[in-house]
Amino acid sequence: MKFTEEHEWLRPEEDEENVVTVGITDHAAEQLGDLVFVELPAEGRTVVKEDEVVVIESVKAASEILAPLDGEIVEVNAALEENPGLVNEDPLGAGWFFKIRVEDMGALDEFMDEAAYKKFI
């Protein structure tokens, strides 16, 4: 897994070429508080790094999840629309937001590994 300074995690999918799953970290979920609403992107949407992709609302604040990489949204976690609390319950697992197909997997190298992220927070 890789981590961004915006507290997103990126996990390359072993069984899907050039596909990366994106979610937020435990730290981010804790800071936001209980999520009450998630607006996911459309599957098939092409995004550019730092495009607003997901809108989340918690009991504390509204926030956006930005695209960490250029690519195409190939899958969204529809379960979050009915149960946004999955992000709080399991941010690194069932609480993922979307999967993105990227052209350059080497772009993941610019992000932090877990040790660097822990130091960052």
Secondary structure, DSSP 4 states (H G I P E B T S, - for coil): -EE-TTSEEEEE-TTSTTEEEEEE-HHHHHHH-SEEEEEPPPTT-EE-TT-EEEEEEESS-EEEEE-SSSEEEEEE-THHHH-TTHHHH-TTTTT--EEEE-S-GGGGGGSB-HHHHHHH-
